[in-house]
Amino acid sequence: MNSSVDRSTILNRILDTATDNLRIAKILVRMGLDPNNITYDALLNWLFEIVLANITLANMFALIGAIFFVATLLMQRMVPLRVANMVGCTFFVISGALSGSVATFLLYLLLLPVNAVRLRQLLNLVKKARNATQGDRSMEWLKPFMIERRYRRGDRLFRKGDAATEMFLTVTGKFLVNEIGVELAPGRLMGELGFLTPNNRRTGTVECIEDGQVLTITYERLLEIYFQNDQQFGYYFLVLTSQRLLENNQRLQENISRLEATLAQEKAARQTSAGHGIA
């Protein structure tokens, strides 16, 4: 009790000192306050009267809209953020209509469809990424985020050891991975492993062996998609790279099997030759 009285007394002294300043006194008069009678309680009563005078239906809707907008600043996932943003816009639209503020009404009315379109794109991306984890690894959903590029026969897309900054999707033409002699037909992904290597370096050399077209997307854009889509894309990308690693492992096993078979045939041939020599 004594501490609250002391604080009130201190604040009253501060207010008395402030009102001695002519400029502050003028400001207080404009605010509808008496410079000669400014106390802590008087200031609280003045603020309370302002709040009561401005409690209208329009302001209540604006307050709720502001709460949702502040909430978007605390969200890390894009889908809930877009939903909260749309709810906030809706309250501001109603507030603008009730208060007769055309600028507020039109601004937030235009923001609603923008957020709705972006939300739908995000949900579609999440859905397609989720389908991809269940076996559908089509890259059609990623094409709207990619840029077209054309190559002629003999052009080299990248070399082994080069800095990796983008991923490729073949559309037309043929491309060859020199190190393993694998030909990439349309619809194949290239350069995704560079996205996962610690130093972002190419793991192979790819050149164009038949004029064609590819779609490219930078690793920075891939990271944006990853963080914007509830991390479904991260799992999708993990499936893609795992498939590529399994294919490479299978190819390596086949090469080892062929090499073992060749060595076995050579050994058998040498033994046969040695047996004929003894005979």
C-alpha positions as CSV (number, residue, x, y, z in Angstrom):
1,M,0.0,0.0,0.0
2,N,2.8,2.4,1.0
3,S,4.8,1.6,-2.2
4,S,1.8,2.4,-4.4
5,V,1.3,5.7,-2.5
6,D,5.0,6.5,-3.0
7,R,4.8,5.8,-6.7
8,S,1.7,8.0,-7.1
9,T,3.4,10.8,-5.2
10,I,6.6,10.5,-7.3
11,L,4.5,10.6,-10.5
12,N,2.6,13.6,-9.3
13,R,5.8,15.4,-8.7
14,I,7.1,14.5,-12.1
15,L,3.8,15.8,-13.7
16,D,4.0,19.0,-11.7
17,T,7.5,19.6,-12.9
18,A,6.5,18.8,-16.5
19,T,3.6,21.2,-16.5
20,D,5.9,24.1,-15.5
21,N,7.3,23.9,-19.0
22,L,5.3,26.2,-21.3
23,R,5.4,24.0,-24.3
24,I,4.1,21.0,-22.4
25,A,1.4,23.1,-20.9
26,K,0.2,24.1,-24.3
27,I,0.2,20.5,-25.4
28,L,-1.9,19.6,-22.3
29,V,-4.4,22.3,-23.1
30,R,-4.8,21.0,-26.6
31,M,-5.4,17.6,-25.2
32,G,-8.2,19.0,-23.0
33,L,-6.3,18.8,-19.7
34,D,-5.8,21.5,-17.1
35,P,-2.1,22.2,-16.7
36,N,-2.7,23.4,-13.2
37,N,-4.4,20.2,-12.1
38,I,-2.4,17.3,-13.6
39,T,-2.2,14.3,-11.3
40,Y,-1.6,10.6,-11.8
41,D,-5.3,9.9,-11.1
42,A,-6.4,12.7,-13.4
43,L,-4.2,11.3,-16.3
44,L,-5.6,7.8,-15.8
45,N,-9.2,9.2,-15.8
46,W,-8.5,11.1,-19.0
47,L,-7.1,7.9,-20.7
48,F,-10.1,5.9,-19.5
49,E,-12.5,8.5,-20.9
50,I,-10.7,8.4,-24.3
51,V,-11.0,4.6,-24.4
52,L,-14.7,4.7,-23.5
53,A,-15.4,7.4,-26.1
54,N,-13.8,5.3,-28.8
55,I,-15.4,2.0,-28.0
56,T,-17.4,1.5,-31.2
57,L,-18.2,-1.6,-33.2
58,A,-15.8,-0.5,-36.0
59,N,-12.9,0.0,-33.6
60,M,-13.6,-3.4,-32.0
61,F,-13.3,-5.1,-35.3
62,A,-10.1,-3.1,-36.0
63,L,-8.7,-4.2,-32.7
64,I,-9.3,-7.9,-33.4
65,G,-7.8,-7.5,-36.9
66,A,-4.7,-5.9,-35.4
67,I,-4.4,-8.8,-33.0
68,F,-4.4,-11.3,-35.9
69,F,-1.8,-9.2,-37.8
70,V,0.5,-9.1,-34.8
71,A,0.1,-12.9,-34.5
72,T,1.4,-13.3,-38.0
73,L,4.7,-11.8,-36.9
74,L,5.1,-14.6,-34.4
75,M,4.4,-17.4,-36.8
76,Q,7.1,-19.4,-38.6
77,R,4.9,-21.6,-40.8
78,M,3.5,-20.0,-43.9
79,V,0.1,-21.8,-44.1
80,P,-1.1,-20.7,-40.6
81,L,0.4,-17.2,-41.3
82,R,-1.6,-16.8,-44.5
83,V,-4.8,-18.0,-42.7
84,A,-4.3,-15.5,-39.8
85,N,-3.5,-12.7,-42.3
86,M,-6.8,-13.4,-44.2
87,V,-8.8,-13.4,-40.9
88,G,-7.1,-10.1,-39.9
89,C,-8.0,-8.6,-43.4
90,T,-11.6,-9.7,-43.0
91,F,-11.9,-7.8,-39.7
92,F,-10.3,-4.7,-41.1
93,V,-12.6,-4.8,-44.1
94,I,-15.7,-4.9,-41.8
95,S,-14.1,-2.1,-39.7
96,G,-13.6,0.1,-42.7
97,A,-17.1,-0.5,-43.9
98,L,-18.6,0.4,-40.5
99,S,-16.4,3.5,-40.0
100,G,-16.9,4.7,-43.6
101,S,-13.1,4.6,-44.3
102,V,-12.9,3.9,-48.0
103,A,-9.1,3.6,-48.0
104,T,-9.1,0.9,-45.2
105,F,-12.0,-1.0,-46.8
106,L,-10.4,-1.1,-50.3
107,L,-6.9,-1.9,-49.1
108,Y,-7.8,-4.9,-47.0
109,L,-10.4,-6.0,-49.5
110,L,-7.7,-6.2,-52.2
111,L,-5.3,-8.1,-49.8
112,L,-7.9,-10.8,-49.2
113,P,-7.8,-12.4,-52.7
114,V,-4.0,-12.0,-52.8
115,N,-3.6,-14.0,-49.6
116,A,-6.2,-16.5,-50.8
117,V,-4.3,-17.2,-54.0
118,R,-1.0,-17.6,-52.2
119,L,-2.6,-19.9,-49.6
120,R,-4.1,-22.1,-52.4
121,Q,-0.7,-22.3,-54.1
122,L,0.9,-23.4,-50.8
123,L,-1.7,-26.0,-50.1
124,N,-1.4,-27.4,-53.6
125,L,2.3,-27.6,-53.2
126,V,2.0,-29.3,-49.8
127,K,-0.5,-31.8,-51.3
128,K,1.7,-32.6,-54.3
129,A,4.8,-33.0,-52.1
130,R,2.8,-35.3,-49.8
131,N,1.7,-37.4,-52.9
132,A,5.3,-37.6,-54.0
133,T,6.3,-39.2,-50.7
134,Q,3.6,-41.8,-51.3
135,G,5.1,-42.8,-54.7
136,D,4.2,-40.1,-57.2
137,R,7.5,-38.4,-57.9
138,S,6.3,-36.3,-60.9
139,M,8.0,-32.9,-61.1
140,E,5.0,-31.2,-62.7
141,W,4.2,-29.3,-59.5
142,L,7.6,-27.7,-59.4
143,K,7.6,-26.4,-63.0
144,P,5.8,-23.1,-62.1
145,F,8.8,-22.2,-59.9
146,M,11.4,-23.0,-62.6
147,I,13.0,-21.0,-65.5
148,E,13.4,-22.3,-69.1
149,R,16.9,-22.7,-70.6
150,R,18.0,-24.2,-73.9
151,Y,21.2,-26.1,-74.8
152,R,22.8,-27.2,-78.1
153,R,24.7,-30.4,-78.8
154,G,28.1,-30.2,-77.3
155,D,27.2,-27.7,-74.6
156,R,28.3,-28.6,-71.1
157,L,25.8,-27.9,-68.3
158,F,28.4,-28.3,-65.5
159,R,31.6,-30.0,-64.7
160,K,32.5,-32.3,-61.8
161,G,33.7,-30.2,-58.9
162,D,32.1,-27.0,-60.0
163,A,30.2,-24.8,-57.5
164,A,26.5,-26.0,-57.5
165,T,23.8,-23.3,-57.3
166,E,20.9,-24.8,-59.2
167,M,18.9,-27.9,-60.1
168,F,17.8,-29.0,-63.6
169,L,14.9,-30.9,-65.0
170,T,15.2,-32.2,-68.6
171,V,12.2,-31.4,-70.9
172,T,13.5,-32.2,-74.4
173,G,16.8,-33.5,-75.8
174,K,19.3,-35.9,-74.3
175,F,22.1,-35.3,-71.8
176,L,25.0,-37.5,-70.8
177,V,26.6,-37.9,-67.4
178,N,30.2,-38.5,-68.5
179,E,31.6,-40.2,-65.4
180,I,29.1,-43.1,-65.4
181,G,28.1,-43.0,-69.1
182,V,24.4,-42.6,-68.2
183,E,22.1,-40.9,-70.7
184,L,19.3,-38.7,-69.3
185,A,16.1,-38.6,-71.2
186,P,13.3,-36.0,-70.8
187,G,11.8,-35.9,-67.3
188,R,15.0,-36.6,-65.5
189,L,16.3,-34.5,-62.6
190,M,20.0,-33.3,-62.6
191,G,22.0,-31.5,-60.0
192,E,20.0,-32.2,-56.9
193,L,22.9,-34.0,-55.2
194,G,24.9,-30.8,-55.3
195,F,22.2,-29.3,-53.1
196,L,23.0,-31.7,-50.3
197,T,26.8,-31.9,-50.5
198,P,28.5,-30.0,-47.6
199,N,30.4,-27.6,-50.0
200,N,27.7,-27.6,-52.7
201,R,30.0,-29.1,-55.4
202,R,29.0,-31.0,-58.5
203,T,29.4,-34.8,-58.3
204,G,29.6,-35.3,-62.0
205,T,29.9,-33.7,-65.5
206,V,26.8,-33.4,-67.7
207,E,26.9,-32.4,-71.4
208,C,24.2,-32.0,-74.0
209,I,24.3,-34.7,-76.7
210,E,21.1,-33.7,-78.5
211,D,19.6,-30.2,-78.7
212,G,17.2,-29.8,-75.9
213,Q,15.4,-27.7,-73.3
214,V,15.7,-27.8,-69.5
215,L,14.0,-26.1,-66.6
216,T,16.2,-24.7,-63.8
217,I,15.6,-23.7,-60.2
218,T,18.2,-22.2,-57.8
219,Y,19.0,-23.8,-54.5
220,E,17.9,-20.5,-52.8
221,R,14.4,-20.9,-54.3
222,L,14.4,-24.6,-53.2
223,L,15.1,-23.4,-49.6
224,E,12.2,-20.9,-49.8
225,I,9.8,-23.7,-50.9
226,Y,11.1,-25.9,-48.1
227,F,10.5,-23.4,-45.4
228,Q,7.2,-22.2,-46.8
229,N,5.5,-25.5,-47.1
230,D,5.4,-27.1,-43.7
231,Q,8.6,-29.1,-44.5
232,Q,6.7,-31.5,-46.8
233,F,9.0,-30.6,-49.6
234,G,12.0,-31.5,-47.5
235,Y,10.7,-35.1,-47.2
236,Y,9.8,-35.1,-50.9
237,F,13.4,-34.0,-51.8
238,L,14.7,-36.7,-49.4
239,V,12.7,-39.3,-51.4
240,L,14.1,-38.1,-54.7
241,T,17.7,-38.1,-53.6
242,S,17.3,-41.5,-51.9
243,Q,16.0,-42.8,-55.2
244,R,19.0,-41.4,-57.0
245,L,21.5,-42.9,-54.5
246,L,19.8,-46.3,-54.7
247,E,20.0,-46.2,-58.5
248,N,23.7,-45.3,-58.3
249,N,24.2,-48.1,-55.8
250,Q,22.4,-50.6,-58.1
251,R,24.5,-49.4,-61.1
252,L,27.6,-49.9,-59.0
253,Q,26.6,-53.4,-58.0
254,E,25.9,-54.3,-61.6
255,N,29.3,-53.0,-62.7
256,I,30.9,-55.0,-59.9
257,S,29.0,-58.1,-60.9
258,R,30.1,-57.7,-64.5
259,L,33.7,-57.1,-63.5
260,E,33.6,-60.2,-61.3
261,A,32.1,-62.3,-64.1
262,T,34.8,-61.0,-66.5
263,L,37.6,-61.9,-64.0
264,A,36.1,-65.3,-63.4
265,Q,36.0,-66.0,-67.2
266,E,39.7,-64.8,-67.6
267,K,40.7,-67.0,-64.7
268,A,38.9,-70.0,-66.1
269,A,40.5,-69.3,-69.5
270,R,44.0,-69.2,-67.9
271,Q,43.4,-72.4,-66.0
272,T,42.2,-74.1,-69.3
273,S,45.3,-72.8,-71.1
274,A,47.6,-74.0,-68.3
275,G,45.9,-77.5,-68.4
276,H,46.5,-77.8,-72.2
277,G,50.1,-76.8,-71.7
278,I,50.7,-79.5,-69.1
279,A,49.0,-82.0,-71.4
